[in-house]
Every structure is written in C-alpha cells, then in structure tokens.
Amino acid sequence: MNPDALGAFDLSGRVAVVTGAASGIGRASAELLGAAGAAVVCADVDDQGAAATAAQLERAGARALARGVDVTVPGALDALVEQAVSELGRLDVMANIAGIIVQAPVVDFEDDAFDRIMAVNLKGVFRGCRAAARVLKAQGSGSIVNMASAAIDTPSPGLAGYGMAKAAVVQLTRVLATEMGPHGVRVNAVAPGFVETAMTGRRFTAADGTVDETHRQAVLDAVARSTPLRTVGRPQDIAHAVLYLASDASRFVTGQILRPNGGVAMPW
Ligand SMILES: NC(=O)c1ccc[n+]([C@@H]2O[C@H](COP(=O)([O-])OP(=O)(O)OC[C@H]3O[C@@H](n4cnc5c(N)ncnc54)[C@H](O)[C@@H]3O)[C@@H](O)[C@H]2O)c1
C-alpha cells in the first residue's frame, strides 16, 4: 500500500481545540487528533480532567495544552480560541464536544433544567462555532466538528431538552456550512449512538462511584440487542469520525451529519 494514501488524515502542523476533552468522547477525540499529529488544546470545565488528557497526549509525543473552560460563560470560548492562536500560532480544528444530559418527561421538565441543557449543549456549541469561525474565516481554512446525537433521529421519552438542543446543533452546523464554505472552512456534525462513557454510565453508577455490574450489563445488552450491529459504541469509534471530519480526508464534505450509531437510525 502507498503510505502517502493515508496522508489526508495527517494533522501535523495543525492546531485543534477540543471541548469536553476531560472525559469520554472528547478525551478520545483529543487523543486521536494528537496521535494524528495535531497540537491539541484540551478544554473542559473539569480542569483536572483536561490536564490529565493533555498529560496523556504529551506522554504519547503530542503537543498539548490544558484549559479549564466552562462553555456557558460568555466570552470563555472566544478567550479559548484566542489562547490557542496566541500560544500555538493558528487554529485548524474546533471540536465542540462538551455536553450534558438531563432526562425528564416534558410534563416534569423544570425551566432551570431546560436552561442548563440549552446553555451547555446548544449555546456553548454556538459560541464555540462563532469564536472559531471568526478566526478560520480570516485564515481561509479549517474544520469545525460539532457533537450531535442519535437523539436527533429517534425521539425517546425524557430526551426533549437534549434532543431539541442536538437537533438545533444540526441546523447550526448546516447554516454555518453554507456561510463558511466560500471561505474554505468546513462545518460538520457527528451524531453517535449509545457510547459507554461517564454520561451514559450514570444510569448504573451510584453517587459513590460504584458500578452496579448486573445493571450495567443489562443496559448494554439491551442497547446492543436493539442495534443492527449488535454492539454499543466505544469513545474511539466516535473519535475516528471526528478525525475524518477534522482532516483533509473529508475535504469535499461539509454541512453533513455523520452517524456512527451501529445502524440504529438510517435516514436518507
Ligand atoms: N455517550 C453517548 O452515548 C453519547 C451519544 C451521543 C452524543 N453524545 C455527546 O457526546 C458528547 C460527549 O459526551 P460523553 O458521552 O463523552 O460524556 P462525558 O460526560 O464523558 O463527557 C462530557 C464532558 O463535557 C464536559 N462538560 C460538561 N459541561 C461542560 C461545560 N459547561 N463546559 C465545559 N465542559 C463541560 C464534562 O466535564 C465532560 O468532561 C456530548 O456532547 C454528548 O451529548 C454522547
């Protein structure tokens, strides 16, 4: 095989900012972008977790910075992007991955919970997109990757707030793709199916951190049974989608929603 054929995935000399980098999909994505050669700014409200991811990247030979950032704070993402540019020289990839889940039926959904999920999962992504787009537009190149969810395709009880925020992220992605395409900047989203992370693990993890292994296996088995590929996702499965969209391998792809979901939803 011609080794140059994989060069489109090479991120050497590129700079990536990843929010949600302390855990799960964000952490796996930060590590894979670093392994592909990017310098990575690992951002998360969990500053110790972000530092741990950055330290892991450095041990693996990548350049990495850690930043404690709450995506709901006005101006925080502008400052994050500015720091990436001032400390690492440029910005090429913005991966808006930080997210939370709040589950309640609509009849019980409190305003506070609704505001919180919109602040993180929608406004945080909007602000991350806007901050990055300003820099990337002037630069004339770059890729923005937003994290959506299979909840955009499959309505499930309790996921009104989460699903609304993720569906709005999809529309933000599509609109921004039309605005940024003429400037050489691509904007895409990833809509994963069930991935075992801290977010989904809360279903079978007690407050003291102990995991109910029987319940965990029952949940994973039930999800796998209802998935055509008969398995659940790993953070790395989603990181591979992020790398594809971040890299030149997807140079002709914008405004798209990539669905690493085991086949649970297959929209046209
Ligand atoms: N796990 C799944 O099955 C699944 C499926 C579809 C989509 N997603 C999405 O993938 C993304 C990552 O989820 P995950 O499963 O890895 O969860 P996770 O809980 O492991 O990671 C989420 C990260 O986001 C960070 N975060 C939360 N609020 C923040 C804030 N205000 N500012 C900065 N950082 C903040 C958390 O500290 C955490 O490190 C989320 O957007 C989630 O909605 C997850």
The ligand as a MOL file (V3000), in Angstrom:
LIG
                    3D

  0  0  0     0  0            999 V3000
M  V30 BEGIN CTAB
M  V30 COUNTS 44 48 0 0 0
M  V30 BEGIN ATOM
M  V30 1 N -22.1870 8.8100 25.3510 0
M  V30 2 C -23.1390 8.7520 24.4180 0
M  V30 3 O -23.8330 7.7250 24.2580 0
M  V30 4 C -23.3750 9.9130 23.5090 0
M  V30 5 C -24.2020 9.7260 22.3920 0
M  V30 6 C -24.4480 10.7880 21.5450 0
M  V30 7 C -23.8690 12.0220 21.7760 0
M  V30 8 N -23.0660 12.1880 22.8570 0 CHG=1
M  V30 9 C -22.4730 13.5040 23.0490 0
M  V30 10 O -21.0690 13.4070 23.0750 0
M  V30 11 C -20.5230 14.4640 23.8620 0
M  V30 12 C -19.5830 13.8880 24.8980 0
M  V30 13 O -20.3320 13.0610 25.7700 0
M  V30 14 P -19.6840 11.8520 26.5880 0
M  V30 15 O -20.6110 10.7150 26.4590 0
M  V30 16 O -18.2630 11.7000 26.2470 0 CHG=-1
M  V30 17 O -19.8890 12.4100 28.0770 0
M  V30 18 P -18.8730 12.6810 29.2700 0
M  V30 19 O -19.7450 13.0470 30.4100 0
M  V30 20 O -17.9340 11.5360 29.4190 0
M  V30 21 O -18.0400 13.9480 28.7700 0
M  V30 22 C -18.6220 15.2130 28.6690 0
M  V30 23 C -17.5650 16.2350 29.0320 0
M  V30 24 O -18.1300 17.5510 28.8550 0
M  V30 25 C -17.6940 18.3320 29.9460 0
M  V30 26 N -18.5930 19.4420 30.1960 0
M  V30 27 C -19.8560 19.3980 30.6670 0
M  V30 28 N -20.3370 20.6370 30.8410 0
M  V30 29 C -19.3490 21.4960 30.4460 0
M  V30 30 C -19.2370 22.9080 30.4090 0
M  V30 31 N -20.2420 23.6950 30.8240 0
M  V30 32 N -18.1040 23.4560 29.9460 0
M  V30 33 C -17.0760 22.6570 29.5460 0
M  V30 34 N -17.1110 21.3140 29.6000 0
M  V30 35 C -18.2510 20.7400 30.0450 0
M  V30 36 C -17.6730 17.3650 31.1220 0
M  V30 37 O -16.8760 17.8590 32.2020 0
M  V30 38 C -17.1180 16.1220 30.4880 0
M  V30 39 O -15.7090 16.0490 30.5710 0
M  V30 40 C -21.7190 15.2190 24.4450 0
M  V30 41 O -21.9920 16.3400 23.6480 0
M  V30 42 C -22.8360 14.1870 24.3340 0
M  V30 43 O -24.1000 14.8090 24.2760 0
M  V30 44 C -22.7940 11.1660 23.7390 0
M  V30 END ATOM
M  V30 BEGIN BOND
M  V30 1 1 1 2
M  V30 2 2 2 3
M  V30 3 1 2 4
M  V30 4 1 4 5
M  V30 5 2 4 44
M  V30 6 2 5 6
M  V30 7 1 6 7
M  V30 8 2 7 8
M  V30 9 1 8 9
M  V30 10 1 8 44
M  V30 11 1 9 10
M  V30 12 1 9 42
M  V30 13 1 10 11
M  V30 14 1 11 12
M  V30 15 1 11 40
M  V30 16 1 12 13
M  V30 17 1 13 14
M  V30 18 2 14 15
M  V30 19 1 14 16
M  V30 20 1 14 17
M  V30 21 1 17 18
M  V30 22 2 18 19
M  V30 23 1 18 20
M  V30 24 1 18 21
M  V30 25 1 21 22
M  V30 26 1 22 23
M  V30 27 1 23 24
M  V30 28 1 23 38
M  V30 29 1 24 25
M  V30 30 1 25 26
M  V30 31 1 25 36
M  V30 32 1 26 27
M  V30 33 1 26 35
M  V30 34 2 27 28
M  V30 35 1 28 29
M  V30 36 1 29 30
M  V30 37 2 29 35
M  V30 38 1 30 31
M  V30 39 2 30 32
M  V30 40 1 32 33
M  V30 41 2 33 34
M  V30 42 1 34 35
M  V30 43 1 36 37
M  V30 44 1 36 38
M  V30 45 1 38 39
M  V30 46 1 40 41
M  V30 47 1 40 42
M  V30 48 1 42 43
M  V30 END BOND
M  V30 END CTAB
M  END
